Amino acid sequence: MAKIGADPPTKSELAILKVLWRQGRSSAREVHDVLGERQDWAISTTRTLVERMHAKGLLHREDYHGVAVYRAAVEKVATIGAVLKDFAASVFDVHGDLPVSAFASSDLLTKDELDQLSALLNATAPRDAPPDAPPEPES
């Protein structure tokens, strides 16, 4: 699976990815059956979104007996990490460690995935520092 690009997925794209991470390969109709009513989408909206996500590289598409079937092309933990970092930075101006314990009761992530998410979110990287922060001293 590929890692997420520079832009995290939109709220609608993330909803579709969550269905595919849980169910695995699914047609647009199967995704719509899970999300359509909750999202107030028409089936054409769901089809348009999955096709756009395929074009953006977020989904893989395969044809089975004339039916397009999609699966996530991005890693779950890396994608969730990118979304959380983006949210924390853009809403709260947080550019450091994030507490993964807040997500311990998530049905979406296993214990191993929570550990991976913690490592990803709390890894020290230069891009995590705010633009006006002084450089960290070297030991």
Backbone torsions as a table, in degrees:
resi	resn	phi	psi	omega
1	MET	NA	147.1	179.5
2	ALA	-83.4	156.9	173.2
3	LYS	-85.4	158.2	-177.8
4	ILE	-69.6	147.0	179.6
5	GLY	-76.1	-162.9	-177.0
6	ALA	-66.2	-35.3	-179.2
7	ASP	-98.7	122.3	176.6
8	PRO	-67.3	158.8	-179.3
9	PRO	-65.8	155.0	176.2
10	THR	-71.3	172.2	178.8
11	LYS	-58.6	-44.0	179.7
12	SER	-66.4	-42.2	178.4
13	GLU	-64.1	-39.7	179.0
14	LEU	-64.7	-38.1	177.6
15	ALA	-60.8	-42.1	179.0
16	ILE	-68.2	-43.5	178.0
17	LEU	-59.2	-41.7	179.8
18	LYS	-60.8	-39.5	176.8
19	VAL	-62.6	-45.5	-177.5
20	LEU	-70.3	-34.0	175.7
21	TRP	-65.6	-36.6	-178.9
22	ARG	-78.2	-45.5	-173.1
23	GLN	-93.9	-20.1	-172.7
24	GLY	80.0	-154.6	-177.1
25	ARG	-53.3	132.0	-179.5
26	SER	-150.9	149.2	173.5
27	SER	-79.7	166.9	176.1
28	ALA	-59.8	-36.6	178.2
29	ARG	-62.6	-43.0	179.4
30	GLU	-66.0	-38.9	175.6
31	VAL	-63.6	-44.5	-179.5
32	HIS	-62.3	-38.5	179.2
33	ASP	-60.1	-31.1	178.6
34	VAL	-83.2	-42.2	-171.1
35	LEU	-104.7	-25.2	-169.0
36	GLY	-50.5	-52.9	-177.5
37	GLU	-69.9	-43.1	-179.6
38	ARG	-62.0	-37.3	-178.6
39	GLN	-91.8	-7.5	-176.3
40	ASP	59.8	45.4	179.2
41	TRP	-104.6	147.3	167.1
42	ALA	-82.9	159.9	179.1
43	ILE	-59.5	-33.6	179.0
44	SER	-64.9	-33.8	177.1
45	THR	-65.6	-45.3	179.0
46	THR	-60.9	-45.5	179.4
47	ARG	-61.5	-42.6	179.3
48	THR	-62.1	-45.0	-179.7
49	LEU	-62.5	-45.8	-178.5
50	VAL	-66.7	-34.9	177.6
51	GLU	-67.6	-40.7	177.2
52	ARG	-65.0	-39.3	178.5
53	MET	-65.5	-36.6	175.6
54	HIS	-63.1	-45.3	179.8
55	ALA	-63.3	-32.7	179.4
56	LYS	-81.3	-7.3	-179.9
57	GLY	88.2	9.2	178.6
58	LEU	-80.8	-24.6	-178.6
59	LEU	-128.8	149.5	168.4
60	HIS	-96.8	146.7	178.1
61	ARG	-123.8	135.0	175.5
62	GLU	-133.5	148.3	177.7
63	ASP	-105.1	125.3	176.2
64	TYR	-120.1	111.0	178.9
65	HIS	51.6	42.6	177.0
66	GLY	82.9	3.6	179.3
67	VAL	-110.8	127.8	176.9
68	ALA	-75.2	127.1	179.6
69	VAL	-121.3	136.2	-174.8
70	TYR	-116.7	151.8	171.6
71	ARG	-144.7	155.1	-178.6
72	ALA	-61.8	136.6	177.3
73	ALA	-105.1	-2.3	-178.9
74	VAL	-118.2	150.2	-179.2
75	GLU	-71.3	136.5	-177.5
76	LYS	-61.1	-53.3	-174.7
77	VAL	-64.4	-44.4	179.4
78	ALA	-62.8	-39.1	-179.5
79	THR	-67.9	-46.7	179.0
80	ILE	-63.3	-40.2	176.7
81	GLY	-60.2	-43.0	179.3
82	ALA	-64.3	-40.9	179.0
83	VAL	-63.9	-45.1	-179.1
84	LEU	-65.2	-43.9	178.7
85	LYS	-63.0	-42.5	179.1
86	ASP	-62.5	-44.9	179.5
87	PHE	-62.3	-49.3	-178.5
88	ALA	-61.3	-40.0	-179.0
89	ALA	-73.1	-44.1	-174.6
90	SER	-79.2	-30.4	-177.7
91	VAL	-94.6	-43.7	-173.2
92	PHE	-109.9	0.1	-175.7
93	ASP	55.7	35.4	176.9
94	VAL	-92.8	125.6	-178.8
95	HIS	-125.5	15.4	-179.4
96	GLY	-119.6	-149.3	-178.0
97	ASP	-62.1	145.9	176.4
98	LEU	-121.3	138.1	-178.8
99	PRO	-78.3	113.0	-179.8
100	VAL	-75.2	-19.2	-179.3
101	SER	-57.8	-23.0	178.1
102	ALA	-64.4	-18.2	-176.1
103	PHE	-109.3	11.8	-175.3
104	ALA	-60.6	-28.8	-178.5
105	SER	-92.4	11.5	-179.9
106	SER	-65.8	133.4	173.9
107	ASP	-80.9	-12.7	-176.1
108	LEU	-83.1	-29.2	-173.6
109	LEU	-114.7	136.7	174.2
110	THR	-80.4	171.7	178.0
111	LYS	-59.9	-43.8	178.4
112	ASP	-62.3	-40.8	179.3
113	GLU	-67.3	-35.9	175.6
114	LEU	-63.3	-39.8	176.9
115	ASP	-63.5	-42.1	177.8
116	GLN	-63.7	-41.2	179.9
117	LEU	-63.8	-41.9	178.2
118	SER	-59.6	-46.1	179.5
119	ALA	-63.0	-40.3	-179.4
120	LEU	-67.5	-46.2	-176.9
121	LEU	-69.9	-31.7	-172.5
122	ASN	-107.5	13.4	174.3
123	ALA	-71.7	136.5	178.7
124	THR	-80.0	120.6	178.5
125	ALA	-142.3	144.6	-178.6
126	PRO	-56.7	-32.8	-177.1
127	ARG	-71.8	-11.5	179.4
128	ASP	-80.0	-17.0	-177.8
129	ALA	-80.0	143.6	176.3
130	PRO	-63.7	153.4	-175.2
131	PRO	-57.9	-29.8	-176.8
132	ASP	-98.5	9.1	-179.2
133	ALA	-77.0	142.4	176.7
134	PRO	-70.6	152.1	179.8
135	PRO	-63.7	148.6	178.5
136	GLU	-73.0	139.8	178.5
137	PRO	-69.6	146.3	178.9
138	GLU	-85.8	145.0	-179.2
139	SER	-83.9	NA	NA
